[in-house]
Amino acid sequence: MDSEREKFRTYLEKSGVMSVFTDVLVHLYEEPSRPSDALSYVKSALGTITVEQRRLEMYKDKVTEQEKKIEALEKEVADLKIQLASSQAETEKTEEIKPEEAPPLEQ
């Protein structure tokens, strides 16, 4: 029986449940005027935590999406710089050819 309890406790700790409950209870303890209905306070606090976590997850998703867009744009800029450098090198080679060495233009 104690083994099952220990496994369950470990499960709650790893999943973060114990941490959330502890935080809510600490906030309740630190309240200057304790609410008359502690259970409602805990339910409300847990609901608030859930909403905040969802908002945080949505924010993280948006940040990740923006980071991916930034990476794609940075890659595109790097590719364009390479193309520009290549184009400039070809232009310089063309300009280096003396007029007498240039092949005749076809008309």
WOCORPE-V84245 format. One record per pair of residues at least 24 apart in sequence whose C-alpha atoms are under 8 Angstrom apart, sorted by sequence separation. I is the first residue (numbers start at 1). J is the second residue. If there is no record, write none. Layout:
I_J ; I_J
This chain:
20_46
